[in-house]
Amino acid sequence: MIMREFLLNVSLVAAATALFRMLVPETGFKKQIGFLISCFFISVTASFFMGGNLEIEGVYGVDFDTGGSITDFSEQATLARKQAIAEEVSARINEILQQNGIYPSEISVIVNISGLYSISINEIKLVLPPDADFGKASALIEKEVGTDIKVIITAI
């Protein structure tokens, strides 16, 4: 009688395991899911030998020490990326202006990186000599960056 119950239970578990294997998608996780199904089959089969009491000794919850501080580098990385973008845009604007005979003494670019990691340039500030062609400088910058970005030009 015990052997009959054992074979019946193993057959049912084998059928369930085969059904689960048929439902596994053909993705990169096929091996991992197959492994989990095999572990299920082995643990159920082993529990039959132990009378249904499958207990694993020595496995307890993992306790992480929260006493230490966690360093978040995302703000530093965002700041570094903002600086890199501002420097690249400044260099490009300086190059365009100097090619057209306008020599700015200062270029400031205000960059915003939102929580969704979209990058936008909000404002460009130029400091030009008083004898510079402000209209030409504004037109050159607008041609390069578009009309959505606010451009402020001042003289020293």
Secondary structure, DSSP 8 states (H G I E B T S, - for coil): -HHHHHHHHHHHHHHHHHHHHHHS-SSTTHHHHHHHHHHHHHHHHHHHHTTT----TT--------SS-----HHHHHHHHHHHHHHHHHHHHHHHHHHTT---SEEEEEEEE-TT--EEEEEEEEEE-TTS-HHHHHHHHHHHH-SSSEEEEEE-
